[in-house]
């Protein structure tokens, strides 16, 4: 099941080494048309950064509008804090948590615990919470073995530990089924993580059709059912009441439970994904499917919270009915509360991720780009700002003698230069060299745009036409603001 149902607020993959942190943290680009504004008060001003100083002074974001030709307010822009959160991940992962080809280049791979291997090129991590669950399973299953095989003595806990590892190996097979299906549909898979209540397959893109969505969700429970059948067949070859017989019976039952639970029709479970695919197919609207499956998931969370303790208390699950409240009853209620919280949260996250995907097409490089003026390497900062102000531009591109862009002037560096020093500071000392990943096509939009920004973390990007002509400068902070504004609008 998808215990998280999506990443919610997208995670940042822009972690960089400390020595590059200043250049890699997205901030809004400068607003050169404010060249005549008064410098900040003495306690707000900072001197121009030295050659080796990569940490920009704390400044505040400018209150500018969006769009290439937008103008800015003329009041109080110097000395304000411009530290901004990084732009959202291009496509938030759609985790499949359970009890597609190589993606484009991206930042440092997220860690999720102990790396166990890379089947099909996808890293598999074991989260620290798994060890807690393994200990709990060892203790509980060990108590059951003491009743079934009392002659084992203390060795029963070694057998129980083997069962815990084998059970999570089954969960890994379940997750690999999702991974293989995603890769078959050319959907990049970021990682698999085994954690507290199962596993998570972080699939980074949405299935293109409801049919593929259905298959992608169904293969996990299907593999769990197949494993249950394999363990049942293996049981027929061993003596009942022996260690192998008990282990195989436990693995068969646990895989049946995993399959049945994940087939329940509510997000973030696999059954919820299947329900979403069915509603999507009927209505033709993915968002309608997500809404229906998410509300089914929330109803399921309430049912688990109330129903699981009641079933245990009444003896409907095969145990004796309990008339008084004891430790077992408290543990059952706690387990039900944890499961209900996971399902409820996952359903809500699924809605948020779907809403995010719905608004992604509104992010267009051409609409978010700031007008820029080209300046020579040795141009004083004050002259460059004067030229930008005269042209109604809000960004500076440093070009060589042939007019080829070589770097972008960072706003963080500009604001750190007091106005009285600007005639003596060349723009080349405040610029960040252009790399191939910092050249963005003006035609990019939505997921494609964010994927490019994610692949090469930077504060500003050069936006170019298909012909290679300079269109302007795209600020990562502008993308962040547009993203937040789009998310604030109702679906």
C-alpha positions in Angstrom: 0.0 0.0 0.0 1.1 3.6 -0.3 1.5 4.6 3.3 2.4 8.1 2.2 0.5 8.2 -1.0 3.0 10.8 -2.4 5.5 13.1 -1.1 3.1 15.9 -0.1 5.4 18.9 -0.1 8.0 18.0 -2.7 11.4 17.1 -1.4 14.4 19.1 -2.5 17.2 17.3 -4.3 19.5 20.3 -4.3 21.8 19.2 -1.5 25.3 20.4 -2.5 28.7 20.4 -0.9 29.2 23.1 1.7 31.6 25.1 -0.5 29.0 25.5 -3.2 26.0 26.1 -1.0 25.7 29.8 -1.8 25.6 29.3 -5.5 23.3 26.4 -5.4 20.5 27.8 -3.2 17.7 29.3 -5.4 17.1 33.0 -4.8 15.3 35.6 -6.9 17.4 37.4 -9.5 18.1 41.0 -9.0 16.0 43.9 -10.2 18.4 46.3 -12.0 15.7 48.9 -12.6 16.1 49.9 -9.0 19.6 51.2 -9.5 18.7 54.6 -8.1 17.3 53.3 -4.9 18.9 54.4 -1.6 21.3 52.0 0.0 20.3 50.0 3.0 20.8 51.3 6.5 24.2 50.7 8.0 23.1 47.7 10.0 21.6 46.1 6.9 24.5 46.8 4.5 27.2 44.4 3.9 30.4 44.8 2.0 31.0 43.3 -1.4 31.9 39.6 -1.2 35.6 38.8 -1.5 36.8 36.6 -4.3 36.9 33.5 -2.1 33.8 34.2 -0.1 30.9 32.1 -1.4 28.4 33.0 1.3 26.1 35.8 0.2 24.9 38.4 2.7 21.4 37.9 4.1 19.0 39.9 2.0 15.2 39.9 1.6 13.2 38.9 -1.5 12.1 41.6 -3.9 8.4 42.2 -4.3 8.3 41.9 -8.0 5.6 40.5 -10.3 6.0 37.6 -12.6 6.6 37.6 -16.3 9.3 38.9 -18.6 8.2 42.5 -18.8 6.9 42.9 -15.3 8.0 46.0 -13.4 9.0 46.2 -9.8 8.1 48.4 -6.9 10.7 51.1 -6.3 10.7 51.1 -2.5 12.9 49.4 0.0 14.5 46.5 -1.9 18.0 46.6 -0.6 18.9 44.7 2.5 15.9 42.4 2.6 16.2 38.7 3.1 16.1 36.9 -0.2 16.7 33.4 1.0 14.0 31.3 -0.7 13.1 27.6 -0.5 14.3 25.5 -3.4 11.9 25.0 -6.3 9.7 21.9 -6.0 10.7 18.6 -7.3 9.6 18.2 -10.9 7.2 15.3 -10.3 6.7 14.3 -6.7 7.2 10.6 -6.1 4.2 8.5 -6.0 5.2 6.0 -3.3 3.6 2.5 -3.3 3.9 1.2 0.2 2.9 -2.3 1.1 1.7 -4.6 4.4 10.0 2.9 -14.9 14.2 2.9 -17.5 16.7 5.3 -16.2 15.4 8.7 -15.3 17.0 12.0 -16.3 20.0 13.3 -14.4 19.2 14.6 -11.0 20.8 15.7 -7.8 22.3 13.5 -5.1 20.3 10.4 -4.6 18.1 10.5 -1.4 19.2 8.1 1.3 16.6 6.1 3.2 18.7 4.0 5.6 21.0 1.1 4.9 21.6 0.5 1.2 21.0 -3.2 0.5 21.5 -3.4 -3.3 20.3 -2.1 -6.6 18.1 -4.6 -8.4 17.2 -3.4 -11.9 19.3 -0.3 -11.1 16.9 0.9 -8.3 18.5 1.3 -4.9 16.9 -0.6 -2.1 17.1 0.9 1.4 16.2 -0.5 4.8 14.9 2.2 7.1 15.9 2.3 10.8 12.3 1.7 11.7 12.5 -1.7 10.1 14.8 -3.0 12.9 12.1 -2.0 15.4 9.5 -4.0 13.5 11.9 -6.9 13.1 12.4 -7.0 16.8 8.7 -6.8 17.4 8.0 -9.7 15.0 10.7 -11.7 16.5 9.2 -11.3 20.0 5.6 -12.0 19.0 6.4 -14.9 16.7 8.8 -16.3 19.3 5.9 -16.4 21.8 3.7 -18.3 19.3 6.6 -20.8 18.6 6.9 -21.4 22.4 3.3 -22.8 22.3 3.7 -24.8 19.1 7.3 -26.0 19.5 8.1 -25.7 23.2 11.2 -27.9 22.7 13.0 -25.2 20.9 13.7 -23.2 24.0 15.7 -20.0 23.4 16.4 -21.0 19.8 12.8 -20.0 19.0 13.9 -16.4 18.7 16.5 -17.2 16.1 13.7 -19.0 14.1 11.5 -15.9 14.7 14.2 -13.6 13.4 14.5 -15.7 10.3 10.8 -15.4 9.8 10.9 -11.6 10.1 13.7 -11.4 7.5 11.9 -13.8 5.2 8.6 -11.9 5.5 10.3 -8.6 4.5 11.9 -10.4 1.7 8.4 -11.2 0.5 7.5 -7.5 0.9 10.6 -6.6 -1.2 9.3 -9.0 -4.0 6.0 -7.2 -3.8 7.7 -3.9 -4.3 9.9 -5.2 -7.1 6.7 -6.2 -8.9 5.7 -2.5 -8.9 9.2 -1.4 -9.9 9.4 -3.8 -12.9 6.0 -2.7 -14.1 7.0 0.9 -13.8 10.2 0.4 -15.6 8.3 -1.5 -18.3 6.1 1.6 -18.7 9.2 3.8 -18.8 8.4 5.4 -15.5 11.5 6.2 -13.5 11.7 4.6 -10.0 13.7 6.6 -7.5 14.2 4.0 -4.8 12.6 1.2 -2.8 12.5 1.6 1.0 11.6 -1.1 3.5 10.2 0.5 6.6 7.9 0.2 9.6 4.7 -1.1 8.0 6.0 -2.5 4.8 7.8 -0.9 1.8 7.7 2.0 -0.5 8.4 2.2 -4.2 9.0 5.8 -5.2 7.7 6.1 -8.7 8.4 9.5 -10.0 5.9 9.9 -12.8 2.2 9.3 -13.4 1.0 6.4 -15.5 -0.2 7.7 -18.8 -3.4 5.7 -19.0 -5.9 4.2 -16.5 -5.0 0.8 -17.8 -1.4 1.2 -17.0 -2.3 2.6 -13.6 -4.4 -0.5 -12.9 -1.7 -2.9 -13.9 0.9 -0.9 -11.9 -1.1 -1.2 -8.8 -2.4 -4.8 -9.3 1.0 -6.5 -9.8 2.0 -6.1 -6.2 -0.9 -7.9 -4.6 -0.7 -10.4 -7.4 2.9 -11.3 -6.6 1.9 -11.6 -2.9 -0.8 -14.1 -3.8 1.7 -16.0 -6.0 4.1 -16.1 -3.1 1.4 -17.4 -0.8 0.7 -20.2 -3.3 4.4 -21.1 -3.5 4.7 -21.3 0.3 1.5 -23.4 0.5 3.0 -25.8 -2.1 6.2 -26.0 -0.2 4.2 -26.9 3.0 3.0 -30.1 1.4 6.6 -31.3 1.2 7.5 -31.0 4.9 6.2 -32.5 8.1 3.5 -30.4 9.8 4.5 -29.3 13.3 8.2 -28.9 12.4 10.2 -25.7 12.2 10.0 -25.6 8.4 6.3 -26.4 8.4 5.6 -23.6 10.9 7.7 -21.1 9.0 6.1 -21.9 5.7 2.7 -21.7 7.2 3.5 -18.3 8.7 4.9 -16.9 5.4 1.8 -18.2 3.5 -0.6 -16.5 5.9 1.4 -13.3 6.1 1.5 -13.0 2.3 -2.3 -13.6 2.1 -2.8 -10.9 4.6 -0.6 -8.5 2.7 -2.4 -9.2 -0.6 -5.9 -8.9 1.0 -5.1 -5.7 2.8 -3.6 -4.0 -0.2 -6.6 -4.9 -2.3 -8.9 -2.9 -0.1 -10.4 -0.1 -2.3 -8.9 3.1 -0.8 -5.8 5.2 -1.3 -3.0 4.8 -0.5 -3.5 1.1 -0.8 -3.0 -0.7 -4.1 -6.7 -1.3 -4.2 -7.2 2.4 -4.0 -5.0 2.8 -7.1 -7.0 0.3 -8.9 -10.2 2.1 -7.9 -8.7 5.4 -9.1 -7.9 3.7 -12.5 -11.5 2.5 -12.8 -13.0 5.9 -12.0 -10.4 7.6 -14.3 -11.5 5.2 -17.1 -15.2 5.9 -16.6 -15.0 9.7 -16.2 -11.9 10.4 -18.3 -10.5 12.5 -15.5 -7.6 11.4 -13.4 -8.4 13.9 -10.7 -12.0 12.5 -10.3 -10.5 9.0 -9.7 -8.1 10.4 -7.1 -10.8 12.2 -5.2 -13.0 9.1 -5.1 -10.2 6.7 -4.1 -8.9 9.2 -1.5 -12.3 9.5 0.2 -12.7 5.7 0.2 -9.2 5.6 1.8 -10.3 8.0 4.6 -13.5 5.9 5.2 -11.3 2.8 5.4 -9.0 4.6 7.9 -12.0 5.2 10.2 -13.2 1.6 9.7 -9.8 0.3 10.7 -9.6 2.6 13.8 -13.0 1.4 15.0 -13.4 -2.1 13.5 -10.0 -3.7 14.2 -10.2 -3.4 18.1 -13.9 -4.4 18.0 -13.1 -7.5 15.9 -10.3 -8.5 18.2 -12.4 -7.9 21.4 -15.3 -9.9 20.0 -13.2 -12.9 19.0 -14.3 -12.6 15.3 -10.7 -13.0 14.2 -10.4 -16.4 15.7 -9.2 -15.6 19.2 -11.3 -15.8 22.4 -13.5 -12.9 23.2 -12.2 -10.6 25.8 -14.5 -9.1 28.4 -12.1 -6.8 30.2 -9.5 -4.3 28.9 -6.0 -5.8 29.1 -2.6 -5.2 27.6 -3.6 -7.1 24.4 -6.6 -4.9 24.0 -4.5 -1.7 24.4 -1.9 -3.1 21.9 -4.7 -3.8 19.4 -6.1 -0.3 19.7 -2.6 1.2 19.3 -2.0 -0.8 16.2 -5.4 0.2 14.8 -4.6 3.8 15.5 -1.2 3.7 13.7 -2.7 1.9 10.7 -5.6 4.3 10.5 -3.3 7.3 10.7 -1.1 6.0 8.0 -4.0 5.3 5.7 -5.7 8.7 6.4 -2.4 10.6 5.8 -1.7 8.7 2.7 -5.1 9.4 1.2 -4.6 13.1 2.0 -1.2 13.1 0.4 -2.5 11.5 -2.7 -5.0 14.3 -3.1 -2.2 16.9 -2.7 0.0 15.2 -5.2 -2.8 14.9 -7.7 -3.6 18.6 -7.3 0.1 19.4 -7.8 0.2 17.5 -11.0 -2.9 19.2 -12.2 -1.3 22.7 -11.8 2.1 21.8 -13.2 1.3 22.8 -16.8 0.8 26.3 -15.6 4.5 26.7 -15.0 5.9 27.9 -18.3 9.5 29.1 -18.8 8.5 31.8 -21.3 6.0 33.4 -18.9 8.3 33.3 -15.9 11.4 34.6 -17.6 12.8 38.0 -16.7 14.0 40.4 -19.4 17.8 40.6 -19.4 20.4 42.8 -20.9 23.8 41.6 -22.1 26.8 43.3 -20.6 30.6 42.9 -21.1 32.8 41.2 -18.6 34.5 44.4 -17.4 31.4 46.5 -17.2 31.0 48.2 -13.8 28.0 47.1 -11.8 26.6 50.6 -11.6 26.7 51.0 -15.4 25.2 47.5 -15.9 22.3 48.4 -13.6 21.8 51.7 -15.5 21.6 49.9 -18.8 19.1 47.3 -17.3 17.0 50.1 -15.9 16.9 51.9 -19.2 15.8 48.8 -21.0 13.2 47.8 -18.4 15.2 44.6 -17.7 15.5 42.8 -14.4 18.5 40.5 -15.0 22.1 40.7 -16.3 23.8 38.3 -18.7 27.6 38.6 -19.0 28.8 38.0 -22.6 32.2 37.8 -24.2 33.5 39.9 -27.1 31.5 37.9 -29.6 28.3 38.3 -27.7 28.2 34.7 -26.4 26.8 34.4 -22.9 29.3 33.2 -20.4 27.8 33.8 -17.0 24.8 35.2 -15.1 25.0 37.9 -12.5 23.6 36.7 -9.2 21.2 39.0 -7.3 22.6 37.7 -4.0 26.0 39.1 -5.0 24.6 42.4 -6.3 22.6 43.3 -3.2 25.6 42.6 -1.1 27.5 45.5 -2.8 26.8 48.9 -1.3 25.7 51.5 -3.8 28.8 53.6 -3.3 31.1 50.7 -4.4 29.1 49.7 -7.5 31.1 51.9 -9.9 34.3 50.1 -8.9 33.0 46.5 -9.0 32.9 44.6 -12.3 30.0 42.4 -13.1 32.3 39.4 -13.8 33.1 39.2 -10.1 29.4 38.8 -9.2 28.5 36.2 -11.9 28.1 32.5 -12.0 29.6 30.6 -14.9 27.1 29.1 -17.3 27.0 25.3 -17.7 25.0 23.3 -20.2 22.4 22.5 -17.6 21.8 26.2 -16.9 20.6 26.8 -20.5 16.8 26.4 -20.6 14.6 26.4 -23.6 11.9 29.0 -23.6 9.4 26.4 -24.8 9.7 24.2 -21.6 6.7 24.0 -19.3 5.3 21.9 -16.5 7.1 18.6 -15.6 9.7 19.1 -18.3 10.7 22.5 -17.0 11.0 21.3 -13.4 12.9 18.2 -14.4 15.5 20.4 -16.1 15.8 22.7 -13.1 16.1 19.7 -10.8 18.8 18.1 -12.9 21.1 21.2 -12.5 20.5 23.1 -9.3 21.2 26.8 -9.6 19.7 30.2 -8.6 19.3 31.5 -12.2 19.1 30.0 -15.6 19.6 31.4 -19.1 16.5 31.0 -21.2 17.1 30.7 -24.9 15.0 30.4 -28.0 15.3 27.3 -30.2 17.5 29.4 -32.5 20.0 30.0 -29.6 19.0 33.7 -29.2 18.9 34.9 -25.6 15.3 35.3 -24.3 16.0 36.2 -20.7 16.9 34.8 -17.3 14.7 32.5 -15.2 15.0 32.7 -11.4 14.5 29.5 -9.5 12.7 31.6 -6.8 10.2 32.9 -9.4 9.4 29.3 -10.2 8.9 28.6 -6.6 6.5 31.5 -6.2 4.6 30.6 -9.3 4.4 27.0 -8.0 3.0 28.1 -4.6 0.5 30.4 -6.2 -0.7 27.7 -8.5 -1.1 25.3 -5.7 -3.1 27.8 -3.7 -5.8 27.9 -6.4 -8.6 25.4 -6.1 -8.7 22.6 -8.6 
